[in-house]
Amino acid sequence: MPIKDWSEDDRPREKLMQKGAESCSTAELLAILMTNGTRTKSAVELGEEVLKNCENNLVMFVRSTLDAYQDVVGIGPAKACIIKAAAELGRRIHMASLGEVIKINSPETAYEVMQFLRFKGCEEFWAIFTNNSGMLIQKSQVGSGNGAAVPVDFRKLTSQAISCNATRVILCHNHPGGSRMPSQQDIVLTQDIKKMLELINVSVVEHIIIAGDSYFSFVENQIL
């Protein structure tokens, strides 16, 4: 049944106007963006199918490609672009909100600053540069790749630590596969970076691995 034939209380757009966006399901929000469905499916049903293809996982939803969205019959290039634009906008809003966190004094706050890595489909290695008080100076990607170990640009890491006058560094990388446990290569790499930065009087005070909604702290697990 087309959405226009639904009762007014059940129509996504009317529901949003009367009760607020938070009252709408994710599929209903997608339906509002797509504006219409097909002859056989409502826009809400299309939204439900998109989410089903992502296992109802919003992280997978954000990572999905235009082609993946178009695997749903009834979603062509135009609707796929609308969906991808919405996903990217949400990701950017989330990243902008992280600017409010300026002091990193625990693994939890480091995770808050870097949790955008949950949405990445490949491994990325980042460094968070702070002063002695843990105040964030800057963060920078220093490596990326896929496999057992991410190649890290040691020269870039060192030069950026010097240029921003950092005295402490928090290392961070993601595991897109879902396991937050460090590999032996992760542990060896951490020790190598620690020794290298000690030569310029910069301390590695933490390394966190982000996997989905959780993280692994090297300090809490007494590896660092």
TORMAR-51187 format. One line per 8 residues: their letters; for each residue z, x, y of N, C-alpha, C, O. Coordinates in steps of 0.05 Angstrom, whole numbers. Layout:
a) Z:X:Y:Z:X:Y:Z:X:Y:Z:X:Y | ...
This chain:
mpikdwse) 0:17:-24:0:0:0:0:18:25:16:36:27 | -18:13:44:-18:28:69:8:26:84:21:5:83 | 15:47:98:41:47:113:42:24:133:63:13:138 | 19:17:145:19:-4:165:28:-31:154:35:-49:168 | 26:-33:127:34:-58:114:63:-57:104:73:-77:94 | 77:-35:108:105:-33:101:122:-48:121:113:-54:143 | 147:-54:113:165:-65:133:170:-45:155:170:-21:149 | 176:-54:179:178:-36:202:200:-15:197:198:8:206
ddrprekl) 222:-23:184:244:-5:179:237:19:161:250:40:161 | 216:15:145:208:36:125:186:54:135:180:74:123 | 173:46:157:151:63:167:162:88:180:180:86:197 | 152:111:172:164:137:182:166:139:212:186:147:222 | 144:132:226:144:135:255:165:117:268:180:126:286 | 166:92:260:185:73:271:214:82:263:233:79:279 | 217:92:239:243:101:230:253:124:247:277:125:255 | 235:142:254:243:165:271:251:155:299:271:164:310
mqkgaesc) 235:136:310:241:127:337:268:112:338:282:113:358 | 274:97:317:297:80:318:323:94:308:344:89:319 | 320:112:289:344:125:277:345:155:281:365:167:274 | 324:167:292:324:196:296:310:211:274:307:201:251 | 300:235:280:285:251:261:301:258:236:290:260:214 | 327:262:240:344:269:217:346:248:196:353:254:173 | 338:223:203:339:201:183:315:202:165:315:188:144 | 295:216:172:270:217:156:271:238:134:282:260:138
staellai) 260:232:111:257:252:90:236:272:98:220:267:117 | 235:295:84:215:315:90:186:304:86:168:309:102 | 183:288:65:157:275:60:149:257:83:126:255:91 | 168:242:94:163:224:116:156:240:142:138:231:157 | 168:262:146:161:279:169:133:289:166:118:290:186 | 126:298:142:98:307:137:79:284:142:57:288:152 | 86:260:134:69:237:137:63:231:167:41:225:174 | 84:234:183:81:230:212:61:251:223:44:244:240
lmtngtrt) 63:276:214:45:297:223:16:291:214:-3:295:230 | 12:282:190:-15:277:179:-27:252:190:-52:248:189 | -11:234:200:-19:208:212:-31:188:193:-27:164:197 | -45:196:173:-56:176:154:-59:187:126:-58:211:122 | -63:169:107:-67:178:80:-96:175:71:-114:180:87 | -100:165:46:-127:161:36:-128:131:27:-110:116:31 | -150:125:15:-153:97:5:-133:90:-16:-124:67:-18 | -125:110:-32:-107:105:-54:-79:115:-51:-61:109:-66
ksavelge) -75:132:-30:-48:143:-26:-39:141:3:-56:145:21 | -14:134:7:-4:134:34:2:163:43:2:181:27 | 5:166:69:12:193:79:38:203:68:41:227:63 | 57:185:63:82:193:51:78:204:22:90:223:14 | 61:190:7:55:199:-20:41:227:-20:47:243:-37 | 24:231:0:12:258:2:33:279:8:33:300:-4 | 52:272:26:73:290:32:90:296:8:98:319:3 | 96:276:-8:112:279:-33:98:298:-52:111:314:-66
evlkncen) 71:295:-54:56:312:-73:55:341:-63:57:360:-80 | 53:345:-37:54:372:-26:81:385:-34:81:408:-43 | 102:371:-30:129:382:-36:133:386:-66:146:405:-74 | 122:368:-82:124:371:-111:110:396:-120:121:410:-138 | 87:402:-108:73:427:-115:88:452:-108:84:473:-119 | 107:449:-88:124:471:-80:152:469:-94:171:482:-85 | 153:453:-115:178:449:-130:200:438:-112:224:444:-117 | 193:424:-91:212:413:-71:229:435:-59:252:430:-52
nlvmfvrs) 218:458:-57:232:482:-46:219:489:-19:196:496:-18 | 235:486:2:223:490:29:216:519:34:198:525:50 | 228:538:20:220:566:23:192:569:11:175:582:24 | 187:558:-12:160:559:-24:140:544:-6:117:552:-4 | 149:522:6:132:507:24:122:524:47:99:523:54 | 141:539:60:133:556:82:114:578:73:96:585:88 | 119:589:50:102:611:40:74:602:31:56:618:30 | 71:576:25:46:567:14:22:571:32:25:572:57
tldayqdv) -1:575:20:-26:580:35:-40:553:41:-33:532:30 | -60:555:58:-77:531:64:-90:521:38:-91:497:34 | -99:539:21:-111:531:-4:-92:516:-22:-99:497:-35 | -67:526:-22:-46:513:-39:-41:484:-30:-38:466:-46 | -40:480:-3:-36:453:7:-59:435:-1:-56:411:-7 | -83:446:-2:-107:431:-8:-111:425:-38:-129:412:-46 | -92:436:-54:-92:429:-83:-86:399:-87:-91:388:-108 | -73:387:-66:-67:359:-67:-92:343:-60:-103:346:-38
vgigpaka) -101:326:-77:-125:310:-72:-119:291:-48:-99:276:-48 | -136:293:-28:-132:277:-4:-124:294:20:-124:285:43 | -118:320:15:-112:338:37:-134:358:40:-139:375:22 | -148:356:62:-170:374:68:-162:396:87:-138:399:93 | -181:411:98:-174:433:117:-158:424:141:-140:438:150 | -165:400:153:-151:391:177:-122:386:172:-104:395:186 | -116:370:151:-88:364:144:-73:389:135:-50:392:142 | -87:407:121:-74:432:112:-66:449:136:-44:461:136
ciikaaae) -83:450:157:-77:465:181:-53:453:195:-36:468:206 | -51:427:196:-28:413:209:-2:421:195:18:427:208 | -3:420:168:21:426:152:29:455:156:52:461:160 | 9:473:155:15:502:158:26:508:186:44:524:190 | 15:495:207:24:498:234:53:490:237:69:503:250 | 60:467:224:88:457:225:107:476:211:129:482:221 | 98:487:188:115:506:173:120:531:190:142:542:191 | 98:541:202:101:566:218:118:561:243:134:578:250
lgrrihma) 115:538:255:131:531:279:161:531:271:178:541:286 | 167:519:248:195:518:239:205:546:234:228:552:241 | 189:563:222:197:591:217:203:606:243:222:620:245 | 185:602:263:189:616:289:214:606:304:228:621:317 | 219:580:302:243:569:315:268:581:302:287:588:316 | 267:583:276:290:595:262:294:624:271:316:632:276 | 272:639:273:274:667:281:285:670:310:300:688:316 | 275:652:327:285:652:355:314:647:357:328:659:374
slgeviki) 324:630:340:353:623:341:370:646:332:394:647:339 | 359:665:318:375:688:309:383:706:332:401:723:330 | 369:704:355:376:720:378:404:714:388:415:730:404 | 416:692:380:443:686:388:464:704:375:486:708:385 | 456:715:352:475:733:337:471:761:348:450:773:344 | 491:772:361:488:798:374:507:819:363:504:843:367 | 527:810:348:546:829:336:546:826:306:550:804:295 | 541:848:292:539:848:263:563:863:252:564:887:252
nspetaye) 582:848:243:607:860:233:614:852:204:636:856:195 | 594:841:190:599:833:162:572:829:148:551:826:162 | 572:829:122:547:823:108:536:796:115:511:792:115 | 554:777:120:545:750:126:529:749:152:508:735:153 | 538:764:173:523:763:198:497:779:195:477:772:209 | 497:799:179:472:814:174:452:795:160:428:795:167 | 462:779:141:445:760:128:434:739:147:411:732:146 | 451:730:166:442:711:186:419:722:202:400:707:209
vmqflrfk) 421:747:210:400:759:226:374:763:210:352:760:222 | 376:768:184:353:775:169:344:754:149:326:760:133 | 355:731:149:349:712:128:320:701:129:311:687:111 | 306:707:151:277:700:151:262:714:129:240:705:121 | 273:735:117:260:749:95:259:731:70:243:736:52 | 275:709:70:273:690:47:245:679:45:236:672:23 | 231:677:67:205:664:68:182:682:62:159:674:61 | 187:708:57:166:727:53:158:728:23:175:726:5
gceefwai) 132:730:19:121:730:-8:120:758:-21:116:760:-45 | 123:779:-4:124:806:-15:149:820:-4:162:810:14 | 156:842:-16:180:856:-8:176:870:19:155:883:24 | 195:868:36:196:882:62:222:896:65:243:885:57 | 221:920:76:245:936:80:250:939:110:232:948:124 | 274:931:119:280:931:148:305:948:153:322:952:136 | 307:957:178:331:971:187:342:956:211:326:950:230 | 368:951:212:381:939:235:397:961:248:415:973:236
ftnnsgml) 390:967:273:403:989:288:425:977:306:420:958:321 | 449:989:304:471:979:321:486:1003:333:481:1026:326 | 504:997:352:522:1018:363:547:1018:346:549:1005:325 | 567:1034:355:592:1036:339:607:1010:337:622:1007:317 | 603:992:355:617:966:355:602:945:338:612:923:335 | 579:953:327:564:934:312:546:916:328:534:897:318 | 543:922:354:525:906:371:496:912:365:488:936:364 | 481:892:360:453:895:353:437:907:375:437:897:398
iqksqvgs) 423:929:369:405:941:388:376:932:383:363:922:401 | 368:935:358:341:926:351:339:926:320:356:938:307 | 319:912:310:314:913:281:284:919:278:268:911:294 | 277:932:256:250:941:253:242:942:224:258:951:207 | 218:934:217:208:937:190:199:966:186:184:976:202 | 208:978:164:202:1006:159:189:1009:132:185:1032:122 | 182:987:119:168:989:93:161:962:82:173:942:89 | 140:962:65:132:937:51:117:944:26:106:966:24
gngaavpv) 115:925:8:100:929:-17:110:912:-39:128:895:-35 | 99:916:-62:107:901:-86:112:921:-108:98:942:-110 | 131:915:-125:137:933:-147:167:940:-148:183:928:-135 | 173:960:-165:201:967:-169:214:979:-145:238:975:-140 | 199:993:-128:210:1006:-105:191:1002:-81:167:1006:-84 | 202:995:-58:186:992:-34:184:1019:-20:204:1031:-14 | 159:1028:-14:156:1053:1:167:1050:29:159:1032:44 | 185:1068:37:197:1067:63:186:1090:80:184:1113:71
dfrkltsq) 180:1084:105:170:1104:124:194:1119:136:206:1110:155 | 202:1141:123:226:1156:132:223:1166:161:242:1166:176 | 199:1175:168:195:1185:195:199:1163:216:212:1168:236 | 188:1140:210:192:1117:229:221:1109:231:231:1104:253 | 235:1108:209:263:1101:208:279:1121:225:296:1112:241 | 274:1146:222:289:1167:237:283:1166:266:301:1167:283 | 257:1164:273:249:1165:301:260:1140:316:267:1142:340 | 260:1117:303:270:1093:317:301:1094:320:311:1085:341
aiscnatr) 314:1106:301:344:1109:304:350:1126:328:369:1121:343 | 334:1147:331:338:1166:354:331:1153:380:346:1154:400 | 308:1139:381:297:1128:406:315:1106:417:316:1102:441 | 329:1091:400:346:1069:409:375:1077:411:392:1060:416 | 381:1103:406:408:1113:408:428:1098:389:451:1094:396 | 418:1092:366:435:1078:346:455:1098:334:449:1121:331 | 478:1088:327:498:1105:313:503:1094:285:514:1107:268 | 494:1069:280:497:1056:254:471:1042:246:457:1032:263
vilchnhp) 467:1041:220:443:1027:210:451:1009:186:466:1018:169 | 442:985:186:444:967:163:417:965:151:398:956:164 | 414:971:126:389:969:111:387:941:99:407:929:92 | 363:931:97:359:904:87:331:902:75:311:910:87 | 330:891:51:303:884:40:306:858:23:328:850:17 | 283:847:17:284:821:2:273:825:-26:258:844:-32 | 280:807:-44:270:805:-71:257:777:-74:270:758:-81 | 231:775:-69:218:749:-71:219:736:-98:217:712:-101
ggsrmpsq) 223:753:-119:224:742:-146:249:726:-152:250:711:-171 | 270:728:-135:293:711:-138:319:725:-146:340:715:-141 | 317:748:-160:341:763:-168:351:780:-145:336:795:-132 | 377:777:-139:388:792:-116:400:819:-125:409:834:-108 | 400:825:-151:412:849:-160:394:873:-154:370:872:-157 | 407:896:-146:391:919:-139:381:933:-164:393:933:-185 | 357:945:-161:347:962:-183:358:990:-180:370:996:-159 | 354:1006:-200:363:1034:-198:349:1048:-175:360:1065:-161
qdivltqd) 323:1041:-171:307:1053:-149:319:1045:-122:319:1061:-104 | 329:1020:-120:342:1011:-95:366:1028:-89:371:1036:-66 | 381:1034:-109:406:1049:-105:400:1078:-97:412:1089:-79 | 380:1090:-111:372:1118:-105:361:1119:-76:367:1138:-61 | 344:1100:-69:332:1100:-42:353:1098:-21:352:1111:0 | 373:1081:-25:395:1078:-6:409:1104:-2:415:1112:21 | 415:1118:-23:429:1144:-21:412:1165:-6:422:1181:9 | 386:1164:-12:367:1183:1:367:1178:32:367:1197:47
ikkmleli) 365:1152:39:365:1146:68:391:1153:81:392:1163:103 | 413:1148:67:440:1155:77:442:1185:84:451:1192:105 | 433:1201:65:434:1230:69:416:1239:92:423:1257:107 | 392:1227:93:374:1234:114:385:1228:142:383:1244:160 | 396:1204:145:406:1195:172:431:1210:179:437:1213:203 | 447:1219:160:471:1235:166:463:1260:182:480:1271:197 | 439:1270:177:430:1295:191:427:1291:221:428:1310:236 | 424:1265:229:422:1260:258:446:1243:268:445:1230:288
nvsvvehi) 468:1245:252:493:1232:259:491:1201:261:503:1189:279 | 475:1190:244:473:1161:242:483:1152:215:475:1163:194 | 501:1133:215:514:1124:190:500:1099:178:495:1080:193 | 495:1099:153:486:1075:139:511:1060:130:525:1070:112 | 516:1037:142:541:1023:137:539:1000:118:559:989:109 | 514:992:111:510:970:93:481:969:84:463:979:98 | 477:957:61:450:950:51:452:923:38:468:920:19 | 437:904:47:437:878:35:410:871:23:389:878:35
iiagdsyf) 410:858:0:386:848:-12:386:818:-10:404:805:-19 | 365:807:1:363:778:5:344:766:-16:322:775:-20 | 354:746:-29:339:732:-50:345:702:-48:366:693:-56 | 326:687:-37:331:659:-33:354:654:-14:355:665:8 | 372:637:-22:395:629:-5:419:647:-9:441:641:1 | 416:669:-23:438:687:-28:431:716:-21:408:722:-16 | 451:733:-22:447:761:-16:465:778:-33:485:768:-44 | 459:804:-35:475:823:-49:483:844:-29:466:856:-16
sfvenqil) 509:850:-27:519:870:-9:527:896:-25:542:894:-44 | 516:918:-16:522:944:-29:551:951:-24:565:962:-41 | 561:945:0:589:951:7:609:934:-9:628:945:-21 | 604:909:-10:622:891:-24:623:897:-54:643:893:-68 | 601:908:-64:600:915:-93:604:945:-98:599:955:-120 | 614:958:-77:623:986:-78:602:1005:-88:607:1025:-103 | 577:1000:-80:555:1018:-86:551:1037:-62:540:1059:-66 | 559:1029:-39:556:1045:-14:583:1050:-1:585:1063:19
